[in-house]
Amino acid sequence: MIKKLAFWRRWSSVRKARWIGYGITAFTLLAAMADMGEGPNLRSLDLLFYLRGEIPATAPVVIVAIDNESFNEMPERWIWPRNFHGKLIDQIMKGKPKAIVFDVLMTEESVEKPAQDAQMAAACRRSGCVILGAELVTATDRQFEYEQLSLPIKVLRNAIASEGLVNTPQDSDAFVRRAQLYRKVHDERYYSLAAEALRRYLGVGKGEINIEPGKMEFGDRIIPLDSNQKMLINYCGGAKTFKTIPYYQVFKGMIDPLVFKDAIVFVGATAIDLHDSFHVPFSWSPLAEDRLAGQMPGVEIHANVIDTILNRRFITEPGPMITSLLVLGLGFLVSYYATGARIWVSALVAVGAAFGLSVVWVWLFVAKSVFLNVVYPLFAIGANFLVCTTYRAAVEMREKQKVRATFARYVSPHVLTTVLNNPPELGGARRVATVLFSDVRGFTSMSEKLSAHEVVEILNEYLTEMVEVVLAHDGTLDKFVGDAVMAVFGSPMDQPDHALRAVSTAWSMHVKHEALKVKWVNEGKTPFEIGIGVNTGEVVAGNMGSPNRMEFTVIGDNVNTAARMESATKELHAKILISETTYLAVKEHVQVKEREPVMVKGKAQPVKVFELLGISEEAQTKVLATMLERKAGKK
C-alpha cells in the first residue's frame, strides 16, 4: 500500500490540489445524478418566484370563498346544509358560467335532512356544468395499503357534469409546487379538479387527452410533466391573486351575476379554521423576519393550475445532461484556476462564474419560464474554490474536529433518551401535544418584603414540588421562564392520553400548592397564588437553536394559546383554565365551568375557556398507573 501511494508523495501540491478538485467535481456530479440536493433545489425555485414577483392572473376564474365573513353572515353555522349550495348554484347560473367547481367533498349523505341532497342535485342538474370534488385516499386492509377513490354521493354524482380529484401533492418540505393532473385507479384515469374544469371550459373530450412520459397532450396544448408525471405550477402571486367573492354575498344575491359570465367559478374554503391552506413558493420570503408568511387556500392553487395551462405559462426543466455539463465545465474551470493562479485571480474566476450562472438562471426563469437546476453547479464552484485554495495554503490539512452535539445539559431525562436513540434535526416535526404553563401571581410584590435568601428559598421549594408533579405524570419539563414553568405532554414521546396527563398534572400542582400555602403560613411566611393554563393542539417539536447550543422544545400558535390560558387566570380570577380542545379530550373525567372567551393574538375569534373545578380520582389513578407500568418495564 505504501508503494502504491508513493506517487502521491512525489506529486506537487498544485497537482494534488487539482486532483482533489477533480474528485470534488466527480462527487458533485454523482450527487446531481442521485438528486441528493432536492431541498436546496426546491428552495431555489421559491427564490426565483420571489425575484420575478407577481404577474397578472388572466384566466377567467372567479372564486366564491367559504370564509370567516360568510360564517358570520350566513343563516346557519358551518357545516351548511346542501340546499344552500343548490341556491348558490342557481344564483351563479344567472351569469351563465362555463363551469361551477366545488372544492368541497360531499362523499357522505346528509343524515338529518336527506332531502337537502336532492335539492342540491336538482340545482346541479339544472345547471349542467357542476363539477364536484373526489378524493383519493389510502386505505388499509390488514397488512396491505391500497388507494381508494372517495366519490360524491350517488344522488349528486348522477346530477353533475363530472368529478375531479382534490388531492394536493406536496413536496418533501410540505410546499405545493406541482400539480398532479391525473391519477390511475384500477386502470381507470381520473383527472384533477383543475383539469376537469379546463376540460369543461375548453370543450376537450377525454379522447383528446394523450399522456406520455414527460408530457400530456391536452387538446391543442402540450403540458410538460416531470419524471413523476407532475406539472410545475407557474404561480401568478400569493393568496388573493384571483377575483374572490364571499359565499354569503353570492348566496344572498348581492353580486351582479354578470361577473360569472363565461367563467370557471370555484367554490372552496379560504377560512384558516377549515385547514385547506398550503405553503406555496410565494409563502417564502428570504428577507422577511418570518420567512414563512401566509398560506394559500387549496381552491386558489387550482386556479393557478388553470392559469398555467390556459395561458400556456408552462415551466420547463432542462434534462439532467445540462446540469451534468455545467457541473463538469464550471467545476474543472474553477479547480484549474484555484490550483494554478493567485488567490485573487481564482477568487475572481469563482465569483464571476457563480455570478454569471446566477444571472442566466434568473433570466431563463423570468423571460423563458425555464427552471435550471443551479444548486449542483454552484456547489461545484464553491467547493472547488474553497477546498483547493485551502489545500494550497496548507498542504497537509489538519483533520476537522468532529463536533458532537450534547443534549444532556439542556433537556430533561425523557427527552435525552429520545434524543440519544433518534437525534432530532433542527427542522423538527409537527405533532399533537398538550402544553401547560404555570406562573406565580403577586410574587414581585411579595419578594420586596423578603430577603434575597428567603426569595430563593421559597421559590426553589415551590419549583421543586411543581417539577416533581410534572415528572410524576411522565411530562417533559420544557423550561423555566423566571418563576414560570412550561411542561409538555405528548412530545417527544407519543402519549395517547397526553391531554388527560396535562390536566391531571395541573390539578395535582394546584393541590400541592394549596398544601404549600398552609405550610408557609405555619412557618410565618407569606404565601403566593399561582395560575395554570393548558391547551391541546398541533405544535412544532424539535431541536431549536444552533449547533453549539440546542434545546428540544415546542413552538407554535398552540403554545402561545396555552400561555394565554395561563395569563387569563388572573383576569378571570381562576386557578386553572383549559382550552376547548383540551376539554373535549378529557370532558369525561373533569368537572369544569365555562368562562368568558378570551382573545388570543393571531386569532380572529375569541377562544373558549373552561375553569377546572375537579378531576375524577379514577382518571388520576389511571395516569399514574400507566406511568409506573412504563417505568417498571411492563409496557
NUKE-292604 format. One line per field, with one value per residue (C-alpha): y, x, z; residue number from 1; residue in one letter. Coordinates in Angstrom, 1 decimal. Layout:
# residues N
c2	[Y/...]
c1	[X/...]
c3	[Z/...]
num	[NUM/...]
residuo	[A/...]
END
This chain:
# residues 635
c2	[0.0/2.4/1.8/2.3/5.7/6.8/8.6/10.9/11.9/12.8/15.0/18.7/20.4/22.0/18.7/17.2/20.1/19.8/16.2/16.9/19.4/16.8/14.5/17.2/17.7/14.0/13.8/16.7/15.0/11.8/13.8/15.5/12.2/10.8/14.1/14.4/18.1/18.2/20.6/23.4/22.9/23.4/26.5/27.9/27.7/29.7/32.3/32.6/33.3/35.9/37.6/37.5/38.9/38.7/38.6/39.3/36.4/36.5/33.2/33.6/32.2/33.5/32.1/32.0/31.9/30.0/32.5/33.8/36.7/34.2/32.2/35.3/36.3/33.0/32.0/28.8/27.8/25.8/23.0/24.5/22.3/21.3/23.1/26.2/25.1/24.4/28.0/29.2/27.3/28.9/32.3/31.7/30.3/33.6/34.8/31.8/30.5/27.8/25.6/25.6/23.7/22.7/22.2/20.6/16.9/15.6/11.9/11.3/11.7/14.3/12.3/14.6/16.0/13.8/15.9/18.7/16.4/16.1/19.8/20.4/17.6/19.3/22.5/20.6/19.0/22.4/23.9/21.1/22.4/21.5/19.6/18.1/17.1/13.5/12.3/9.5/8.1/5.4/2.6/-0.3/-3.9/-5.9/-5.5/-4.1/-0.5/0.5/3.6/4.1/6.7/8.6/9.9/12.2/10.6/8.8/11.3/14.1/12.0/11.3/15.0/16.6/17.0/15.2/14.9/15.8/14.9/17.4/15.8/18.4/16.8/18.3/18.3/17.0/20.3/20.4/23.1/22.8/23.5/20.8/19.6/16.0/16.4/12.8/9.6/6.0/4.0/0.4/1.1/4.0/7.5/10.3/13.9/16.6/19.2/21.9/19.5/18.7/22.4/23.1/20.2/21.7/25.2/24.3/21.5/18.9/15.3/12.6/11.1/14.3/13.8/11.8/11.1/10.0/10.1/13.7/15.3/15.5/16.4/18.3/19.3/21.7/22.2/20.2/20.2/19.4/16.9/15.9/12.4/11.8/13.0/16.2/19.8/22.7/25.4/28.9/30.8/34.3/35.5/34.9/34.4/36.5/37.0/35.9/37.6/36.4/36.9/35.9/33.0/34.8/37.7/35.4/33.4/36.5/37.9/40.9/40.3/41.1/37.7/39.0/38.7/34.9/35.1/32.5/32.0/29.0/29.5/27.8/27.3/26.5/27.2/30.2/30.3/29.2/27.2/24.8/23.8/23.7/26.0/25.2/26.8/27.7/29.4/32.9/31.9/32.1/35.4/35.4/38.9/38.7/38.2/35.3/33.7/31.5/34.2/33.3/30.1/29.8/28.2/25.0/26.4/29.2/26.6/25.0/28.5/28.9/25.5/26.6/29.9/28.0/25.7/28.1/30.8/28.2/29.6/26.2/26.0/23.6/21.9/21.1/17.5/16.2/16.3/20.1/20.1/17.5/19.6/22.7/20.8/19.4/22.6/25.0/22.6/21.9/25.6/26.8/24.0/24.7/28.4/27.7/25.4/27.3/31.0/33.6/33.6/36.9/35.6/32.3/34.2/36.5/33.4/31.7/34.8/35.6/32.0/32.0/35.5/34.7/31.5/33.2/35.9/33.3/31.3/34.2/35.4/32.0/31.8/35.3/35.6/32.0/30.1/27.7/26.3/25.5/23.4/25.5/24.0/21.5/23.8/26.4/23.8/22.6/26.2/27.0/23.6/23.6/27.1/26.7/23.2/23.8/27.1/25.8/22.8/25.1/27.2/24.1/21.0/18.9/19.9/19.3/16.9/18.7/18.0/16.1/18.1/16.1/17.8/17.3/17.5/16.2/19.7/21.2/18.7/16.5/12.8/11.7/13.9/12.8/9.2/10.0/12.2/9.5/7.0/9.3/12.6/15.2/17.6/21.4/21.3/19.2/17.7/18.6/16.6/17.0/17.6/19.4/22.3/23.5/26.9/27.7/31.1/32.8/35.5/38.6/37.2/40.5/42.4/39.6/39.4/43.1/42.1/39.3/39.0/37.6/34.3/33.9/34.6/31.9/29.5/29.8/29.8/26.7/24.9/25.7/24.8/21.6/20.4/21.5/19.7/16.5/16.7/17.1/14.2/12.0/12.4/11.5/15.0/16.8/19.8/22.2/25.2/27.7/31.2/33.2/31.8/30.2/26.5/25.2/21.5/19.4/16.2/14.1/15.3/13.9/10.7/9.6/9.6/8.9/10.4/13.5/15.8/13.9/13.7/17.5/18.2/15.7/17.5/20.9/19.7/18.0/21.2/23.1/20.6/20.6/24.4/24.6/22.3/24.5/27.6/26.1/25.1/28.6/30.2/27.9/28.9/32.6/33.1/35.0/32.6/33.5/32.4/30.6/30.4/27.4/27.3/24.1/23.8/21.0/21.2/20.8/22.1/22.0/19.9/19.7/20.7/24.5/26.6/26.5/23.5/24.9/25.1/23.4/22.8/20.4/22.3/23.0/26.2/27.3/29.0/26.4/27.1/30.7/29.8/27.8/30.8/32.9/30.5/30.9/34.7/34.7/33.1/36.4/38.3/35.7/35.1/31.4/28.8/26.6/27.3/24.8/25.4/23.9/21.4/20.1/20.0/17.9/15.4/15.0/16.0/12.6/12.9/16.5/19.0/22.4/25.8/27.6/31.1/34.1/33.5/35.2/36.7/35.2/37.1/35.9/34.5/36.4/34.8/34.5/31.1/29.2/28.6/26.4/26.6/23.3/22.6/19.0/15.7/12.2/10.1/7.3/9.4/10.4/6.8/5.7/8.2/7.4/3.7/3.9/5.9/3.3/0.4/2.1/2.7/-0.9/-2.1/-3.7/-1.8]
c1	[0.0/2.9/4.5/1.2/0.8/4.4/3.3/1.1/4.1/6.0/3.3/3.4/0.9/-0.7/-1.2/-2.6/-4.9/-6.1/-6.9/-8.8/-10.8/-11.5/-12.6/-15.0/-16.4/-16.9/-18.6/-20.9/-21.8/-22.7/-24.8/-26.6/-27.3/-28.7/-30.6/-29.3/-29.9/-33.7/-34.3/-32.0/-33.2/-36.8/-35.9/-34.1/-37.4/-39.1/-36.3/-37.0/-40.6/-39.6/-37.2/-39.8/-42.6/-46.3/-47.8/-51.4/-53.8/-55.7/-57.5/-61.3/-61.5/-63.8/-63.5/-66.6/-64.9/-66.2/-64.6/-64.9/-67.1/-69.6/-69.5/-70.9/-73.4/-75.0/-78.3/-76.8/-73.5/-71.0/-71.4/-74.1/-77.0/-76.6/-79.7/-77.7/-75.2/-78.2/-79.3/-75.8/-75.6/-78.9/-77.5/-74.3/-76.1/-77.8/-74.5/-74.1/-70.6/-68.8/-68.3/-69.1/-66.4/-66.8/-63.5/-65.6/-66.0/-69.6/-68.9/-71.5/-75.3/-77.0/-78.2/-80.7/-82.3/-81.6/-84.0/-81.4/-79.1/-81.9/-82.4/-78.7/-78.8/-81.7/-79.8/-76.8/-79.0/-80.4/-77.0/-75.4/-72.0/-71.3/-68.1/-67.7/-64.6/-63.5/-60.6/-58.0/-57.3/-55.1/-57.0/-55.6/-56.7/-54.9/-51.2/-51.9/-52.3/-54.1/-55.6/-59.3/-61.4/-63.9/-66.6/-69.6/-72.8/-74.8/-77.7/-75.2/-72.9/-75.9/-76.7/-73.3/-71.2/-68.2/-66.0/-62.3/-59.6/-59.0/-55.7/-52.9/-49.4/-46.8/-43.0/-40.8/-40.9/-44.8/-44.8/-47.1/-45.1/-46.5/-49.9/-50.9/-53.3/-54.4/-54.2/-54.9/-57.2/-57.9/-56.7/-59.2/-57.9/-59.3/-58.4/-57.7/-60.4/-58.5/-58.1/-61.8/-62.7/-60.4/-61.9/-65.3/-64.1/-62.2/-64.5/-61.8/-63.0/-61.3/-60.4/-58.5/-56.1/-53.0/-50.4/-46.9/-43.8/-42.8/-45.9/-49.7/-51.4/-54.5/-56.4/-54.1/-51.9/-48.9/-48.2/-44.7/-44.5/-41.6/-40.3/-43.2/-45.8/-46.5/-46.6/-44.8/-47.3/-46.5/-48.0/-49.2/-48.6/-49.6/-53.0/-55.9/-54.4/-57.6/-61.0/-62.6/-66.2/-67.5/-70.0/-72.7/-72.8/-73.5/-76.0/-78.0/-77.9/-75.7/-73.4/-74.1/-74.3/-72.5/-69.3/-69.6/-70.3/-68.2/-66.0/-64.8/-66.3/-64.6/-66.4/-64.0/-62.7/-60.4/-61.1/-58.0/-60.1/-61.1/-57.4/-57.4/-54.4/-50.9/-47.4/-46.5/-43.4/-44.9/-45.2/-41.4/-39.5/-35.7/-35.8/-38.8/-38.4/-40.8/-39.7/-42.8/-45.5/-49.1/-50.5/-52.6/-56.1/-56.3/-59.0/-56.6/-54.0/-56.4/-56.9/-53.2/-53.1/-55.8/-54.0/-50.7/-52.4/-54.9/-52.2/-49.5/-47.2/-45.5/-42.3/-39.9/-36.9/-33.8/-32.7/-30.0/-27.5/-27.4/-26.8/-24.0/-22.3/-22.5/-21.0/-18.1/-17.3/-17.5/-16.0/-12.9/-12.6/-12.6/-10.3/-7.8/-7.5/-7.8/-4.8/-2.6/-3.3/-3.0/-5.7/-7.3/-7.4/-9.0/-11.5/-12.3/-12.9/-15.1/-17.2/-17.5/-18.6/-21.2/-22.5/-22.8/-24.6/-27.0/-27.8/-28.5/-30.6/-32.8/-33.2/-34.2/-36.9/-38.3/-38.1/-38.4/-40.1/-37.2/-36.2/-32.5/-31.0/-28.0/-27.6/-25.0/-23.0/-22.9/-21.8/-19.1/-17.8/-17.8/-16.5/-13.7/-12.6/-12.7/-11.1/-8.4/-7.3/-7.2/-5.2/-2.7/-2.3/-1.6/-0.5/-1.3/-4.6/-5.5/-8.3/-11.5/-12.7/-15.9/-18.5/-20.9/-24.0/-24.5/-28.1/-27.8/-27.3/-30.2/-33.0/-35.0/-34.1/-37.1/-36.1/-32.5/-33.5/-35.3/-32.5/-29.9/-32.0/-33.1/-31.2/-33.7/-33.0/-33.3/-36.3/-38.3/-41.8/-45.4/-47.3/-50.3/-49.4/-50.7/-48.8/-49.0/-47.9/-47.8/-46.9/-46.7/-49.1/-48.0/-44.5/-42.9/-44.7/-44.1/-40.4/-40.0/-40.8/-38.3/-34.6/-32.8/-32.1/-35.8/-37.0/-34.7/-35.6/-39.4/-39.2/-36.9/-39.2/-42.2/-40.5/-39.1/-42.7/-44.1/-41.3/-41.9/-45.6/-44.7/-42.3/-44.6/-47.1/-44.5/-44.4/-41.4/-40.2/-39.6/-38.2/-38.3/-39.2/-38.4/-40.8/-43.0/-43.0/-43.6/-44.3/-45.2/-47.1/-47.1/-43.7/-41.1/-42.7/-46.1/-48.7/-52.3/-53.6/-51.4/-54.4/-55.5/-52.0/-51.6/-55.0/-54.2/-50.8/-52.5/-54.9/-52.1/-50.0/-53.0/-53.4/-49.7/-49.6/-52.5/-50.6/-47.5/-49.6/-50.7/-47.1/-45.8/-48.4/-47.5/-43.8/-44.7/-44.0/-46.2/-47.8/-48.5/-51.0/-50.4/-52.3/-52.2/-53.2/-53.5/-54.0/-54.0/-53.2/-50.6/-47.1/-43.7/-41.5/-37.7/-34.2/-34.2/-31.0/-27.6/-25.2/-23.3/-26.4/-29.7/-32.8/-35.6/-38.8/-42.1/-43.3/-46.4/-49.7/-51.0/-48.1/-49.0/-52.6/-51.5/-49.6/-52.6/-54.7/-52.3/-52.3/-56.1/-56.3/-55.5/-58.2/-60.9/-59.8/-59.4/-56.8/-56.7/-58.0/-58.1/-58.9/-61.8/-59.6/-58.2/-61.7/-63.1/-60.3/-60.9/-64.5/-65.5/-63.0/-63.3/-65.6/-65.4/-67.2/-67.3/-65.9/-65.8/-63.9/-60.5/-58.8/-55.6/-53.1/-53.3/-56.8/-59.8/-62.3/-62.1/-61.1/-63.5/-62.0/-63.1/-62.2/-61.1/-63.0/-62.0/-60.8/-62.0/-59.9/-60.2/-58.5/-55.6/-55.1/-55.1/-52.5/-50.1/-50.6/-49.7/-46.5/-45.5/-46.0/-43.8/-41.0/-41.2/-40.8/-44.2/-45.2]
c3	[0.0/0.8/-2.6/-4.3/-2.6/-3.4/-6.5/-4.3/-2.3/-5.4/-6.8/-6.3/-4.1/-7.2/-8.8/-5.7/-5.2/-8.8/-8.5/-5.3/-7.3/-9.9/-7.1/-5.8/-9.3/-9.7/-6.3/-7.2/-10.5/-8.7/-6.2/-9.0/-10.7/-7.4/-6.7/-3.2/-3.0/-3.5/-0.6/-1.8/-5.4/-4.3/-2.2/-5.3/-7.2/-4.4/-4.7/-8.4/-7.8/-5.2/-7.6/-10.5/-8.4/-9.2/-12.7/-13.8/-13.3/-16.6/-16.5/-16.3/-12.8/-10.0/-6.5/-4.3/-0.9/2.2/4.5/8.0/6.8/5.4/8.6/10.4/7.7/6.6/8.2/9.7/11.2/9.3/8.0/5.8/4.5/0.9/-0.3/0.4/-2.2/-4.5/-4.1/-4.7/-7.9/-9.1/-8.3/-10.2/-13.2/-13.7/-15.0/-17.4/-16.3/-18.2/-15.1/-11.4/-9.5/-5.8/-4.0/-1.3/-0.6/-0.5/0.0/2.7/2.7/4.8/7.8/9.3/6.1/3.1/1.0/1.0/-1.1/-3.6/-3.7/-4.5/-7.1/-8.8/-9.0/-10.4/-13.0/-14.0/-14.4/-16.3/-15.6/-11.9/-11.1/-7.6/-5.7/-5.2/-3.1/-3.5/0.0/1.3/2.9/5.0/4.8/7.4/6.4/3.0/1.9/-1.2/-2.8/-2.7/-4.5/-2.4/-4.8/-4.3/-3.1/-5.7/-5.9/-6.6/-8.9/-11.1/-11.4/-12.1/-15.2/-13.7/-10.6/-10.2/-7.6/-4.9/-3.8/-3.5/-3.8/-1.5/-1.8/0.9/2.7/2.7/-0.1/-3.1/-6.3/-8.6/-9.8/-10.3/-13.3/-13.3/-11.3/-12.3/-10.1/-11.1/-14.6/-14.9/-15.3/-13.1/-13.6/-11.1/-10.2/-12.3/-15.3/-15.2/-15.0/-18.0/-20.0/-19.4/-20.3/-23.4/-24.6/-24.5/-24.5/-22.7/-26.1/-26.9/-24.0/-24.6/-21.9/-22.5/-20.2/-19.8/-21.4/-21.6/-24.8/-23.6/-26.7/-28.6/-25.5/-24.7/-21.0/-19.9/-17.0/-14.7/-14.0/-11.7/-14.3/-12.4/-13.7/-12.2/-11.3/-12.5/-9.7/-10.5/-6.9/-3.4/-1.9/-3.1/-6.6/-8.3/-8.0/-4.8/-3.6/-0.2/-0.3/1.5/-1.0/-3.9/-1.8/-0.9/-4.4/-3.5/-6.6/-10.2/-11.9/-15.0/-13.0/-13.6/-17.4/-19.3/-16.2/-14.3/-10.8/-8.0/-4.6/-1.8/1.6/2.4/6.1/8.1/10.5/7.7/7.3/3.5/3.1/2.0/1.7/-1.9/-3.3/-2.6/1.1/1.4/1.6/2.2/3.7/6.0/9.7/9.4/6.2/6.0/5.6/4.6/3.1/0.0/0.1/-1.9/-4.1/-5.3/-6.1/-8.5/-10.0/-10.6/-12.3/-14.7/-15.3/-16.1/-18.6/-20.1/-20.8/-21.7/-19.0/-18.6/-16.6/-18.3/-16.7/-18.8/-18.5/-16.2/-19.1/-18.9/-15.1/-15.6/-18.3/-16.1/-13.1/-15.2/-17.1/-14.2/-11.7/-13.8/-14.7/-11.0/-9.8/-12.6/-11.6/-7.9/-8.1/-10.5/-10.2/-7.5/-4.8/-6.1/-9.6/-8.6/-6.4/-9.4/-11.6/-9.0/-8.2/-11.9/-12.8/-9.9/-10.7/-14.5/-13.8/-11.4/-13.9/-16.7/-14.1/-13.2/-16.9/-18.1/-15.5/-15.8/-19.6/-20.8/-17.8/-17.7/-14.3/-14.4/-11.6/-10.4/-6.9/-8.1/-10.4/-7.7/-5.2/-7.6/-7.9/-4.2/-3.1/-5.6/-4.8/-1.0/-0.8/-3.5/-2.1/1.4/0.4/-1.4/1.7/3.9/2.0/5.0/6.3/9.9/10.5/11.2/14.7/14.9/16.7/18.7/20.0/23.7/24.9/28.4/29.9/28.1/28.1/30.5/31.0/29.0/26.1/26.5/26.0/22.8/21.5/22.1/20.2/17.4/17.4/16.2/13.4/13.8/11.4/13.9/13.2/13.7/16.3/18.5/22.1/25.3/26.7/30.3/31.7/35.4/36.8/40.2/41.0/43.0/43.6/42.7/45.5/47.9/47.1/48.0/51.6/51.8/51.7/48.7/50.5/51.5/48.0/46.6/49.3/48.9/45.1/45.0/47.3/45.2/41.9/43.3/44.2/40.8/38.9/40.8/39.9/36.2/36.2/38.2/35.3/32.7/31.4/29.9/31.7/28.8/30.6/33.4/32.4/35.6/38.1/35.4/34.5/31.0/30.6/27.5/27.2/24.1/22.9/22.2/23.3/22.0/24.7/23.5/26.8/26.8/27.4/30.5/31.8/31.5/33.2/36.0/36.4/36.6/39.3/41.3/41.1/42.4/45.3/46.1/46.0/48.5/50.8/50.5/51.4/54.6/55.4/54.6/56.8/59.7/59.2/59.2/55.5/53.1/50.6/46.9/44.3/41.0/37.7/35.4/31.7/29.5/25.7/23.3/19.6/16.8/17.7/16.0/18.2/17.6/18.4/18.4/18.4/16.9/16.6/19.7/21.9/21.2/23.2/22.5/22.8/21.1/19.4/17.5/17.9/20.3/22.7/22.6/23.3/26.4/27.7/27.1/29.1/32.0/31.8/31.6/35.1/36.6/34.6/35.3/38.9/38.3/39.4/36.3/32.8/30.0/26.3/24.4/22.6/25.9/27.5/24.6/25.1/28.8/29.4/30.7/33.6/34.8/36.3/34.7/34.5/31.2/31.5/29.3/26.0/25.8/22.8/21.6/19.4/15.8/16.1/14.7/17.1/20.9/22.3/24.6/28.1/30.9/34.6/36.0/39.2/39.8/38.2/38.9/41.2/38.6/36.0/38.2/39.3/35.6/34.6/37.5/37.0/33.3/34.3/36.9/34.4/31.9/34.4/35.6/32.0/31.8/28.7]
num	[1/2/3/4/5/6/7/8/9/10/11/12/13/14/15/16/17/18/19/20/21/22/23/24/25/26/27/28/29/30/31/32/33/34/35/36/37/38/39/40/41/42/43/44/45/46/47/48/49/50/51/52/53/54/55/56/57/58/59/60/61/62/63/64/65/66/67/68/69/70/71/72/73/74/75/76/77/78/79/80/81/82/83/84/85/86/87/88/89/90/91/92/93/94/95/96/97/98/99/100/101/102/103/104/105/106/107/108/109/110/111/112/113/114/115/116/117/118/119/120/121/122/123/124/125/126/127/128/129/130/131/132/133/134/135/136/137/138/139/140/141/142/143/144/145/146/147/148/149/150/151/152/153/154/155/156/157/158/159/160/161/162/163/164/165/166/167/168/169/170/171/172/173/174/175/176/177/178/179/180/181/182/183/184/185/186/187/188/189/190/191/192/193/194/195/196/197/198/199/200/201/202/203/204/205/206/207/208/209/210/211/212/213/214/215/216/217/218/219/220/221/222/223/224/225/226/227/228/229/230/231/232/233/234/235/236/237/238/239/240/241/242/243/244/245/246/247/248/249/250/251/252/253/254/255/256/257/258/259/260/261/262/263/264/265/266/267/268/269/270/271/272/273/274/275/276/277/278/279/280/281/282/283/284/285/286/287/288/289/290/291/292/293/294/295/296/297/298/299/300/301/302/303/304/305/306/307/308/309/310/311/312/313/314/315/316/317/318/319/320/321/322/323/324/325/326/327/328/329/330/331/332/333/334/335/336/337/338/339/340/341/342/343/344/345/346/347/348/349/350/351/352/353/354/355/356/357/358/359/360/361/362/363/364/365/366/367/368/369/370/371/372/373/374/375/376/377/378/379/380/381/382/383/384/385/386/387/388/389/390/391/392/393/394/395/396/397/398/399/400/401/402/403/404/405/406/407/408/409/410/411/412/413/414/415/416/417/418/419/420/421/422/423/424/425/426/427/428/429/430/431/432/433/434/435/436/437/438/439/440/441/442/443/444/445/446/447/448/449/450/451/452/453/454/455/456/457/458/459/460/461/462/463/464/465/466/467/468/469/470/471/472/473/474/475/476/477/478/479/480/481/482/483/484/485/486/487/488/489/490/491/492/493/494/495/496/497/498/499/500/501/502/503/504/505/506/507/508/509/510/511/512/513/514/515/516/517/518/519/520/521/522/523/524/525/526/527/528/529/530/531/532/533/534/535/536/537/538/539/540/541/542/543/544/545/546/547/548/549/550/551/552/553/554/555/556/557/558/559/560/561/562/563/564/565/566/567/568/569/570/571/572/573/574/575/576/577/578/579/580/581/582/583/584/585/586/587/588/589/590/591/592/593/594/595/596/597/598/599/600/601/602/603/604/605/606/607/608/609/610/611/612/613/614/615/616/617/618/619/620/621/622/623/624/625/626/627/628/629/630/631/632/633/634/635]
residuo	[M/I/K/K/L/A/F/W/R/R/W/S/S/V/R/K/A/R/W/I/G/Y/G/I/T/A/F/T/L/L/A/A/M/A/D/M/G/E/G/P/N/L/R/S/L/D/L/L/F/Y/L/R/G/E/I/P/A/T/A/P/V/V/I/V/A/I/D/N/E/S/F/N/E/M/P/E/R/W/I/W/P/R/N/F/H/G/K/L/I/D/Q/I/M/K/G/K/P/K/A/I/V/F/D/V/L/M/T/E/E/S/V/E/K/P/A/Q/D/A/Q/M/A/A/A/C/R/R/S/G/C/V/I/L/G/A/E/L/V/T/A/T/D/R/Q/F/E/Y/E/Q/L/S/L/P/I/K/V/L/R/N/A/I/A/S/E/G/L/V/N/T/P/Q/D/S/D/A/F/V/R/R/A/Q/L/Y/R/K/V/H/D/E/R/Y/Y/S/L/A/A/E/A/L/R/R/Y/L/G/V/G/K/G/E/I/N/I/E/P/G/K/M/E/F/G/D/R/I/I/P/L/D/S/N/Q/K/M/L/I/N/Y/C/G/G/A/K/T/F/K/T/I/P/Y/Y/Q/V/F/K/G/M/I/D/P/L/V/F/K/D/A/I/V/F/V/G/A/T/A/I/D/L/H/D/S/F/H/V/P/F/S/W/S/P/L/A/E/D/R/L/A/G/Q/M/P/G/V/E/I/H/A/N/V/I/D/T/I/L/N/R/R/F/I/T/E/P/G/P/M/I/T/S/L/L/V/L/G/L/G/F/L/V/S/Y/Y/A/T/G/A/R/I/W/V/S/A/L/V/A/V/G/A/A/F/G/L/S/V/V/W/V/W/L/F/V/A/K/S/V/F/L/N/V/V/Y/P/L/F/A/I/G/A/N/F/L/V/C/T/T/Y/R/A/A/V/E/M/R/E/K/Q/K/V/R/A/T/F/A/R/Y/V/S/P/H/V/L/T/T/V/L/N/N/P/P/E/L/G/G/A/R/R/V/A/T/V/L/F/S/D/V/R/G/F/T/S/M/S/E/K/L/S/A/H/E/V/V/E/I/L/N/E/Y/L/T/E/M/V/E/V/V/L/A/H/D/G/T/L/D/K/F/V/G/D/A/V/M/A/V/F/G/S/P/M/D/Q/P/D/H/A/L/R/A/V/S/T/A/W/S/M/H/V/K/H/E/A/L/K/V/K/W/V/N/E/G/K/T/P/F/E/I/G/I/G/V/N/T/G/E/V/V/A/G/N/M/G/S/P/N/R/M/E/F/T/V/I/G/D/N/V/N/T/A/A/R/M/E/S/A/T/K/E/L/H/A/K/I/L/I/S/E/T/T/Y/L/A/V/K/E/H/V/Q/V/K/E/R/E/P/V/M/V/K/G/K/A/Q/P/V/K/V/F/E/L/L/G/I/S/E/E/A/Q/T/K/V/L/A/T/M/L/E/R/K/A/G/K/K]
END
